[in-house]
Amino acid sequence: MQNASKQIVLACLLVGVLYLVTQIVFLNFYSAYKLPLGRVDVDNYFIILDKPDKENVITHAGVYFLILGVSKFADPHLVFTFVIPFMSCVILNIVFFGFMLYFTKNPNTALLGLVFFILGTYSMQAFMISAYWAQLFATIFIMLFIIFFEHYKYYNDKIAKILALVCFIGAAAFHMKVAGCVVLYIMIRGVFDGKYLQTAIWAGIMLLGIMVYPDVLVSNYVIEMSVWYVFARYMFPLFWIIVALHCIKRWHIFNSAEKTWAVFFVMVFLISSQSALWRPLLSVLPLGIYFVTRSFERAFNLNSKYMSVAMVIFILCLMGVYSFMITSYSISSMIGEMVPGVFNTTYRHMDPEPLLKMFSGSKADIGKFSNINETYRVTGFVSSLTGQVTEKDEVIYGS
């Protein structure tokens, strides 16, 4: 692997600027609402402290006990105002950059992948604005698990095996459904390694886990989304096509790890269609970005100084528009939770004016907003691989 010092510095600068801007937004939100930035799930995390719900505590044990521990010494709302943007913007992205660097051995490819991940997926918005905190921590552990597990597979390193186990436990502690995904990963890897007995044993463990905790992989959550919604918003639409074409074209030269990732990505996609808001899919989007970046690596000479710069500038512009649109929609939905009549239920009895001012720079009337200030009436979601859509978004504020 070539010297990566320059790319590491650039990656740190990128995530540093992202974190600084995000932290300022979180602090402004906290000064207005005394809460970390995010949708109604933020309230739900802190409600667990006062009214512990057995299922939620089991599913989100890591976050619950983290908040509980912090509350003994400080205001958890203020602490998580710093923790969430740091984990989302710095730790998650640095882990992903390390993932790309470890498996591609090319710092230019790793840096481009980081840009793709930040601007080309819904990850940042989901973990911060939609407040999928438990899954944020779990996703970080999943990425680390894959790194250590594959290192163990390649080098038979016992320490890496122990670290992989620790990451598996950590992921499961923060989000129980992730435990099922990790076991699924191990099973798929076993198939490509030809270890069918080991795979059967893990399948038995999975079956036992489903019997004890039926929602370990899927759930019958009432709010769901169409497959087209996922294609449009979870990842830059063109990337889905690139992932499919790259995997089909390069399958014959994939190593066992890459074959595992491709099958794992598809399996989690199918499982997510029956899960709450397709959430499991969020944790494997980094694998999709790996394939996208590999495809660009083959199409362009990323080791060329000028080609690398041109590509990054091009992607920044293209992905910037996409990222802005996704962020706008997410903020709009957060505002909608505060405004009566936007959703079927008004989830938060909070004054939306401070939030509107944060993103508009003015005290304009809520009905005169466009783009980031549009709010929608959402009458229903349906998750279906057949493409049947009953989702209907009606703009009732904004243009």
Helices and strands as residue ranges (DSSP letters): H 5-33, H 41-50, H 54-59, H 61-71, H 76-85, I 86-91, H 92-104, H 107-120, H 123-128, H 133-155, H 158-174, H 176-193, H 196-212, G 214-216, H 227-233, H 237-250, G 251-253, H 256-272, G 276-278, H 279-282, H 285-299, H 305-336, H 353-360, G 366-368, G 371-373, E 375-378, E 393-397
